[in-house]
Amino acid sequence: MIPVLLSLQIELHVHLDGAIRIKTIVEVAKRRGITLPVNGEDEMRDLVIMHEPATLTEFLGKFNHYMHAIAGDREAIKRIAYEFVQTKAEEGVLYVEARYSPHLLANKGVDPLPWDQKPGDITPDDVVDLVNQGFKEGEKAFKTKVRSILCCLRHKPNWSMDVVELCKKYRKDGVVAIDLAGDESMNCESYPGHKRAFEEAVRSEVHRTVHAGEVGSANVVKEAVEVLKAERIGHGYHTLEDQTLYKRLLQQNMHFEMCPVSSRLTGASDPDFTKHPLITFKKDKANYSLNTDDPTIFNSTLNSDYQVVQKYMDFTEEEFKRLNINAAKSCFLPAKEKEELLEQLYEAYGMMEKYQNTCASVRPLLEKTNFPHSAGICKGSVFSISLLGTQQHAMGGRPP
Ligand SMILES: O=c1[nH]cnc2c1ncn2[C@H]1C[C@H](O)[C@@H](CO)O1
């Protein structure tokens, strides 16, 4: 494979429960006396990993093989969070937003209890606290910054209000947004629980991302943007089927969380990477990031995704820099932390001087035009207008 020349990356779409080490699953199951469907690490690997393109439903079935080993165990939940940060640090990730469903790891206060668990004493709230502990210790040890996105699940609309309340409770403690994951064939207009939760998220200024247009149609994307007020779209490949919508989202500088390796294996895209929708997004200089999604199941690292797009989609180092800068601008950190992150990237990419010069020359103009959020991330926004020729960043405000 061709080496990817990028020292630091931003990852915005990765499921914590799709990123658990197989070794950990086996060890925890043994400690807890929990039976796994097969014995030993190699056998578990064979069972859990997808090698050939299949369907999203088949993919989602993979979680059934191992989640019961981790759910409902304090030590295990903390451990997977800690190890996640270690893995991302080893991959060269500077900042990552990890997502998970607190309900799927709990064994109390969830109806019905997932994974046929016996009732215990770990509520979804406890899960968030435990993941936070693991992340904080991991961040301290490995220096990769990590924040959480809490997932609602399409097939569990009655959990969604809980999820938004947890987002509100932990907004100053590691949680930066809400998501809607799961099987897209269940549209949310028919499931008022999701709609209400996302309305509450808007009201409470909780950031929002939604899995849409992964295997579902462009209509799911439209609904995500118009009904759920998504600020980012998870995947979004099928947006291209509605050119009016696509052009509108390009104009709004909507961020798309792209997961190339994942999309091939879940049947979300053509298995031939040279026909991948991402090529069109790149040609149009869209705002997107590259992400692993569920690296355990896809047997991948972030570098695998970079290598695939480099090999089959002609991605250059310049494009890698552009997309990571866009990812940093589109992340859900508060403005000040976002600006610090951007500065770290510009520095690492050898773009600091250009960035500072641009900023100095355009700042007076911004002040004059009363650019929203100018004190916070004006530098990032200016950079995208003047150097990269893209629109300004959606979360950074728009010039009048
Ligand atoms: O790619 C995905 N599409 C839709 N749902 C997904 C994907 N990857 C993981 N999930 C689901 C299964 C997980 O248990 C849940 C929370 O992380 O989100």
The ligand as an SDF file (V2000), in Angstrom:
LIG
                    3D

 18 20  0  0  0  0  0  0  0  0999 V2000
  -22.7910    2.5860    9.9620 O   0  0  0  0  0  0  0  0  0  0  0  0
  -23.7180    2.5300   10.7850 C   0  0  0  0  0  0  0  0  0  0  0  0
  -24.9700    2.8670   10.4090 N   0  0  0  0  0  0  0  0  0  0  0  0
  -26.0200    2.8310   11.2640 C   0  0  0  0  0  0  0  0  0  0  0  0
  -25.8860    2.4520   12.5400 N   0  0  0  0  0  0  0  0  0  0  0  0
  -24.6670    2.0770   12.9630 C   0  0  0  0  0  0  0  0  0  0  0  0
  -23.5540    2.1110   12.1340 C   0  0  0  0  0  0  0  0  0  0  0  0
  -22.4860    1.7040   12.8450 N   0  0  0  0  0  0  0  0  0  0  0  0
  -22.9270    1.4330   14.0840 C   0  0  0  0  0  0  0  0  0  0  0  0
  -24.2360    1.6510   14.1560 N   0  0  0  0  0  0  0  0  0  0  0  0
  -25.1200    1.4480   15.3120 C   0  0  0  0  0  0  0  0  0  0  0  0
  -24.8040    0.1580   16.0470 C   0  0  0  0  0  0  0  0  0  0  0  0
  -24.2560    0.6240   17.3560 C   0  0  0  0  0  0  0  0  0  0  0  0
  -24.5710   -0.2520   18.4090 O   0  0  0  0  0  0  0  0  0  0  0  0
  -24.9410    1.9480   17.5400 C   0  0  0  0  0  0  0  0  0  0  0  0
  -24.3050    2.8850   18.5590 C   0  0  0  0  0  0  0  0  0  0  0  0
  -22.9600    3.0300   18.3920 O   0  0  0  0  0  0  0  0  0  0  0  0
  -24.9000    2.4950   16.2350 O   0  0  0  0  0  0  0  0  0  0  0  0
  1  2  2  0
  2  3  1  0
  2  7  1  0
  3  4  1  0
  4  5  2  0
  5  6  1  0
  6  7  2  0
  6 10  1  0
  7  8  1  0
  8  9  2  0
  9 10  1  0
 10 11  1  0
 11 12  1  0
 11 18  1  0
 12 13  1  0
 13 14  1  0
 13 15  1  0
 15 16  1  0
 15 18  1  0
 16 17  1  0
M  END
$$$$
